[in-house]
Amino acid sequence: MVDEVSNMIVYVDVDDTLVRWAGSKCIPRTLIIERIKERAIKGDRLFLWSRAGGEQAREVAEELGISKIFEAFLPKPDLLIDDEPISEWSFCAHEYPR
């Protein structure tokens, strides 16, 4: 876990991370939302992305009342172009929401 480090750049996914869906009903994942709020208080820079697009990410955040803690709302990328493989990004961690 990377809890001790503050002022991190954090990308948060919408579907099945921030919320779950039952048909068209959005079910917030409260523990994850609280964890994200804690990160914002620590000074982390938060970005929300969704496979359905940036506008969908913004709408979900607004519905949850947390849109102000995110710097931007983005579509989830299809491709990353970088000179370094992700496997060599020692500065970047993946956190699986429980």
N, C-alpha and C positions, 0 to 999 in steps of 0.2 A: 504494500500500500504506500501511497505517496502523501499521506495526510499531513505530515510535518512541514512540508514545503508550502509556502504561500506565494501569492502573485504568479500563479501558474496560468497558462493559457489552457482552457478546458473546453472541449467540444462535447456537447451532450446530444444524444439522439432522442427523438420523440417517441417513435413507435416501439412498444415493448420495453422501453427503458424509462421514459418519463411518464408515459401513460400506456394503458392497455385498452383494447377496443372489444366491445361486445356488440357486434353489429355496428350501429352508428353511435352507440353510447360510449363516451370517453370515461375511462376509469383511472383516476390519478394514482400514481404509485407514491404514496405519501412519504415513505421513508427516503426514497430517492430525492423527492422534492425538498425535503428537509435538509438532506446532505448537500444539495446544490445551493440552497439558501446559506448554509454554513460557509460554503466556499466563497460565495459572494461577500459575506461579512469579513472573511479573511483577506479579501482583496484580490481573489482570483478573477481573471477575465473570462467571462462565460459566453459561449456561442452556442446557439441551438440550431440543429439541422434535422432535416427530415427527407426521407426518400420521396415524399409527396411534394417537396419544394419548400422554399423559404417562407412563402405566405402561409402555408399550412402550419409550419413551425411557429410563426408569429401568432396565428389564431389560437393554437393550443395554449401557448404561454399566456395570452391575454385571458383566455377562458379560466386558466388556473390562477390568474392574478399575479403572475411572476414575470411578466414581459420586461419590466424595468431592470431586472438583474442581468439581462443579456445584452451584449453589445451589438449583436447582429443575428439575423435569422437567415439560414443558408439552405440550399438544396444539398443533399448528401452527394458527395462526388462519385463519379463513375471511374475516374482515373486520377492517380496522383503522379505527377511528373517531378522527379527529384533526382539529383545526382547520386543520392545515397539510398540503398534499399531500406525499407522500413525496418527490417530485421536488425539493422545496424543503428537504429535511432535509440541510443542509450539514454537520451534525455526524455524519451516519450514512454509513457506507461499506459496500459489498458486496464481499466477497472470494470469488472463485470458486475452489473447490478444484481443484488441478491433479493 
